[in-house]
Amino acid sequence: VTGQAEIRHIFKISHIGVVGGSYVTSGVIKAGEKIRLLRAGVVTYEGKISSLKRFKDDAKEVKEGYECGITIENYNDIKEGDIIEGYEMVDKE
C-alpha cells in the first residue's frame, strides 16, 4: 500500500464523470496507480486512477496532508466517506 485518501466531496462534471474531492490521509497517491475503493471497510472496486488533480492542474502525485481530485477509470459509483487505497504489486523472490 502506497497511500490512502478519503473522499470528502463528490463533483459531477459533464464529459468527465464523477470526481472525488479527496484528502490524502497517509502516504502518497500517484496518478495512474492501481487502487482499491473501500466502503465501510469492504473492497467494492479495484481499478486505476484515470486522473489526479491539484487546483485544476494535473499532478503526478499528492502527498499526505494535501487535497486532490481523483477520477477512477471506468467507475463512477463513489460516495463521500469512501477510502481510496493506492497500491503497488511487488514480486518477492
Beta strands, then each sheet from edge to edge (+ up, - down):
strand 1: 3-13
strand 2: 17-30
strand 3: 34-39
strand 4: 42-54
strand 5: 57-58
strand 6: 61-63
strand 7: 67-72
strand 8: 83-87
sheet 1: 5+ 4- 3+ 8- 1+ 2- 6+
sheet 2: 5+ 4- 7+
end
